[in-house]
Structures are given as structure tokens and as C-alpha cells.
């Protein structure tokens, strides 16, 4: 197998097999597994993912996961998974503090790599990982799946068509409420996102990383930021020790940003917005128009076009379900919607499509993920220093 190509000995209906080895069986492990299973049902592709092996430290849970999702075998050591000759692509859905070591080993072994976000614990790790995949020349992608929400992809199309003109403002929110209880422990399976030694940061790396990736994809790079963070509950019982331990993640973060294009921005994220389960919004204001998106209404994109005659000015709601809209011709009839899981199917399709020619690498790549990591690091640094910080690494 070459560094950008899978084992191609077997064919089935002219499909080239892409043998996947997945690491992690949690939320993202399920989302990725579903995408691998479903992608060829909807997209006409040369490649077909094969669920070859699932890897987790707990053999019993790994086997249960494999049986449920159709993985052919299991491993309990990710190193053995990478060593296997029958694995073409390593898919990383394990906690953030495992990403760097796995990526470097997989790249050295010539495996293609899909990695959950954020790319790394910090930009220093991200640089090592990006250098490793670029040196090895292996295909790579970061699972910033919201780029594949059809309404967000349509927003990108409208911006690229010049319908907004010069962009003045970008404002984003990502709000949840699941950590409000002081009785919620930190650490261990399912709650590692509350442990900074495993997650790297709190809402900045978990939620705002999504918002940042979307923003820089839509309107370009970010120059500098000034931020504030807060940890509302200072101590929590740690699942692994049973002892009260200091909480060192950011429960909430808000920052101002300046984009390279001159636009001003506000970003806010918290897990303490009672009643908000997963509200992810952005609004973009430009010279000729504006856009607004809310993940709680994912099939709708709000668009204001100032070129309309003044007596019919107003926000219009675009129902993003027609065949002319991104990805939607692959699914149902116009007027019907798709769900969260399909963003991963769309991302998988784009990754597989990029392998067909090898000339158009899929985005976001590790290099793109590193750009987001630089911004996250600048946000966290600014929250400590109280001054504007550069996002350029």
C-alpha cells in the first residue's frame, strides 16, 4: 500500500476496499462507524470503507462495540492496530491526550489518518502531528463535521459568490448546559472532557474549536484575539480517585477577534446556559447582505439580501433540502431533512472522493486543524495575560 492509497487487491462491484481501524468506542466512535457503514448507500464512490478492526483498552467493551457496529475484529493496543498490514486508515476517536502519539506512529507506518477535533492538546503537539503527516505524505483529515452541514456549506457558497460583499462582523455562540450540577464528577470514561490533563482545555477546545473552524473556513484567517474565561465550579470529585480535585478547564469563554479581512468578531461558549443543549450559531454581516445559522434548525439558513428593492427588504429563510443544495441530491426528496449523523457521512464521502484522484486533498486537513489550534491557544493565553494575543503561531 502506498502512503495515499489503500489495499486494492479485493474488489466488490468495482469498489476499492479501504480497511479502517478505529480507536475509541464512545460518542465519536459511534458517529464514525455509522458513517463508514452508510456512505456507499448514498454516494457513488470508487472506495468502500471496510470496518476491519476496533481498538479500545477494555476488551469486553471493544467486542461489544464491534459486534454492534459490524467491526470484523478488535485490538486492545493501538500500537498493534497500527502494525497490522491489513489496515489502510487509522481513525482516531479517543481522548485528546492520545492523539499526538497515535498520529506520529500511524504516519510513520504510512497509514492514512482521520482524527477527531480538536487536533491536539495544544499547538505544540499540533505542529508535531502536522509535520508527521506531511513528511509521510499520508492522506489526512480532521473531523470538523459542521463544515458538512448543508446549510453551512451553502453559506460558504453564497459568500464565495460575493453575495455578502466585504464582511464587517462575525458573531458566534456555542451553548450547552450539561455541567451545571456541582455533583457532576470529572475525569474517566464519558467525563474526560472535564479533566484538563486529558482534554487540554474546556469549552475552548471542545466547542469553540468548532466555531473557529467554521469561521475561518467561511471568511478567512484570524489575526488576533482578546479573551476571558471562567471556571464556575472550582472543585469536583474525580472519577478515577474518588477525591475532590481542582477543576482546571474553562467552563465558559468569550473572546473578541480581528480577522485578516478586517472583520470584527465576538465568540461565546459555555456549558452553563440552562436550557441550551447544543446551540451552535453564527451571524455574518457584510456590505451587501447577512447570513444567520442555528444548529437547532440545521436545515434552515437565514439570508438578508440588500440588493432587493427596499419595499421587499427582509430576512428570507432558505429551506436547505432541494437537490440544488450541497449534498442534498444524495438523500431524499426535496422538503425532507437529514440529521446530525449525515454530517459525518458527508465528510466521509468527501474524504473518499479525494482519494480517487489524489490531486485535491480533503479539507480540513491537519494543517487546517493546526490553524484552529493556534487560535485556541491564543484565546487561552489572552485569558491569562489580559491582552490581545496573535493567532499566527
MOCOR-V204084 format. One record per backbone hydrogen bond with DSSP energy under -1.0 kcal/mol. NH is the residue of the N-H (numbers start at 1). CO is the residue of the C=O. If there is no record, write none. Layout:
# MOCOR-V204084
nh->NH co->CO
nh->NH co->CO
This chain:
# MOCOR-V204084
nh->5 co->2
nh->15 co->12
nh->16 co->46
nh->18 co->48
nh->20 co->50
nh->21 co->89
nh->22 co->53
nh->23 co->91
nh->24 co->55
nh->30 co->26
nh->31 co->27
nh->32 co->28
nh->33 co->29
nh->34 co->30
nh->35 co->31
nh->36 co->32
nh->37 co->33
nh->38 co->34
nh->39 co->35
nh->41 co->38
nh->43 co->39
nh->48 co->16
nh->50 co->18
nh->52 co->20
nh->52 co->50
nh->53 co->20
nh->54 co->73
nh->55 co->22
nh->56 co->75
nh->62 co->58
nh->63 co->59
nh->64 co->60
nh->65 co->61
nh->66 co->62
nh->67 co->63
nh->68 co->64
nh->69 co->65
nh->70 co->66
nh->71 co->66
nh->72 co->51
nh->75 co->54
nh->81 co->77
nh->82 co->78
nh->83 co->79
nh->87 co->84
nh->88 co->19
nh->89 co->19
nh->90 co->112
nh->91 co->21
nh->92 co->114
nh->93 co->23
nh->97 co->198
nh->98 co->95
nh->99 co->96
nh->102 co->98
nh->103 co->99
nh->104 co->100
nh->105 co->101
nh->106 co->102
nh->107 co->103
nh->108 co->104
nh->109 co->105
nh->110 co->107
nh->111 co->106
nh->112 co->88
nh->113 co->139
nh->114 co->90
nh->115 co->141
nh->116 co->92
nh->126 co->122
nh->127 co->123
nh->128 co->124
nh->129 co->125
nh->130 co->126
nh->131 co->127
nh->132 co->128
nh->133 co->129
nh->134 co->130
nh->135 co->131
nh->136 co->132
nh->137 co->133
nh->138 co->133
nh->141 co->113
nh->142 co->364
nh->143 co->115
nh->144 co->142
nh->145 co->143
nh->147 co->144
nh->148 co->145
nh->149 co->146
nh->153 co->149
nh->154 co->150
nh->155 co->151
nh->156 co->152
nh->157 co->153
nh->158 co->154
nh->159 co->155
nh->160 co->156
nh->161 co->157
nh->162 co->159
nh->163 co->158
nh->168 co->285
nh->169 co->285
nh->170 co->264
nh->171 co->283
nh->172 co->266
nh->173 co->281
nh->174 co->268
nh->175 co->279
nh->176 co->270
nh->179 co->271
nh->184 co->181
nh->186 co->237
nh->187 co->191
nh->191 co->188
nh->194 co->191
nh->195 co->192
nh->198 co->195
nh->199 co->195
nh->200 co->196
nh->203 co->250
nh->206 co->202
nh->207 co->203
nh->208 co->203
nh->210 co->207
nh->211 co->207
nh->212 co->208
nh->213 co->209
nh->214 co->210
nh->215 co->211
nh->216 co->212
nh->217 co->213
nh->218 co->214
nh->219 co->215
nh->220 co->216
nh->223 co->258
nh->224 co->258
nh->225 co->389
nh->226 co->256
nh->228 co->254
nh->230 co->252
nh->236 co->245
nh->238 co->243
nh->239 co->186
nh->242 co->238
nh->245 co->236
nh->247 co->234
nh->251 co->230
nh->252 co->230
nh->253 co->269
nh->254 co->228
nh->255 co->267
nh->256 co->226
nh->257 co->265
nh->258 co->224
nh->259 co->263
nh->260 co->221
nh->262 co->259
nh->264 co->168
nh->265 co->257
nh->266 co->170
nh->267 co->255
nh->268 co->172
nh->269 co->253
nh->270 co->174
nh->271 co->251
nh->273 co->176
nh->274 co->272
nh->276 co->273
nh->279 co->175
nh->281 co->173
nh->282 co->293
nh->283 co->171
nh->284 co->291
nh->285 co->169
nh->286 co->289
nh->287 co->166
nh->288 co->164
nh->290 co->304
nh->291 co->284
nh->292 co->302
nh->293 co->282
nh->295 co->280
nh->297 co->294
nh->300 co->297
nh->301 co->318
nh->302 co->292
nh->303 co->316
nh->304 co->290
nh->306 co->288
nh->308 co->305
nh->312 co->309
nh->313 co->310
nh->316 co->303
nh->318 co->301
nh->320 co->299
nh->321 co->319
nh->325 co->322
nh->330 co->327
nh->331 co->328
nh->336 co->333
nh->342 co->339
nh->343 co->340
nh->345 co->341
nh->346 co->342
nh->347 co->343
nh->348 co->344
nh->349 co->345
nh->350 co->346
nh->351 co->347
nh->352 co->348
nh->353 co->349
nh->354 co->350
nh->356 co->353
nh->358 co->354
nh->369 co->365
nh->370 co->366
nh->371 co->367
nh->372 co->368
nh->373 co->369
nh->374 co->370
nh->375 co->371
nh->376 co->372
nh->377 co->373
nh->378 co->374
nh->379 co->375
nh->380 co->376
nh->381 co->377
nh->382 co->378
nh->383 co->379
nh->385 co->381
nh->386 co->382
nh->389 co->225
nh->391 co->223
